[in-house]
C-alpha cells in the first residue's frame, strides 16, 4: 500500500499523518517486529545512562515537541 492509494491522506495535515503513524505503529504486534542487536544494545546503554541522570528523561510530549521544533512542523 502506498500513500497514493489513499486519496484522503494526500490532503491530511502533518499532525494528522503523525497521529496515523502512531496508530498504525500501535497496531503492530511487538513479537512481529525484529529488533537488531545493535538497537537493543543502544537502548540498554541509554537506559543505564538514565539511571545515572534521571532528569535527562523526556516525556513523550516533550520529545514530540522537540522533534517538531527541529523539523519546523
C-alpha positions in Angstrom: 0.0 0.0 0.0 1.2 3.5 -0.8 0.1 7.0 0.1 -1.3 7.5 -3.4 -3.7 4.5 -2.7 -5.5 6.6 -0.1 -6.5 9.9 -1.5 -7.7 11.3 1.8 -4.2 11.0 3.2 -2.7 13.2 0.5 -4.6 16.2 1.8 -4.1 15.3 5.5 -2.1 17.7 7.7 1.3 16.7 9.1 -0.3 16.3 12.6 -3.0 14.0 11.2 -0.3 11.9 9.4 1.8 11.7 12.6 -1.3 10.6 14.5 -2.0 7.9 11.9 1.6 6.7 12.1 1.3 6.4 15.9 -2.0 4.5 15.5 -0.5 2.2 12.8 2.6 1.5 14.9 0.5 0.7 18.0 -1.5 -1.9 15.9 1.6 -3.9 15.0 2.1 -6.9 17.4 5.5 -6.4 19.2 6.5 -10.0 18.6 6.3 -9.5 14.8 9.0 -6.8 14.8 12.6 -7.9 14.6 14.9 -5.7 16.6 18.5 -5.7 15.6 21.0 -6.5 18.4 22.7 -3.1 17.9 19.4 -1.3 18.7 18.9 -3.4 21.8 22.5 -2.6 22.9 21.9 1.2 22.3 18.6 1.1 24.2 20.3 -0.7 27.2 23.1 1.9 27.1 20.6 4.8 27.2 18.6 3.2 30.0 21.7 2.8 32.0 22.6 6.4 31.4 19.1 7.5 32.6 19.7 5.5 35.8 22.7 7.8 36.4 20.8 11.0 35.5 17.0 10.5 35.6 16.4 14.2 34.9 17.6 13.7 31.3 14.4 11.7 30.5 11.7 13.4 28.4 8.0 12.7 28.4 6.6 11.6 25.1 5.0 15.0 24.7 8.4 16.8 25.4 10.1 14.5 22.9 7.5 15.2 20.2 7.7 19.0 20.8 11.4 18.9 20.4 11.2 16.9 17.2 8.5 19.3 15.8 10.7 22.3 16.7 13.7 20.8 15.0 11.8 19.9 11.9 9.7 23.0 11.7 6.4 21.1 11.7 
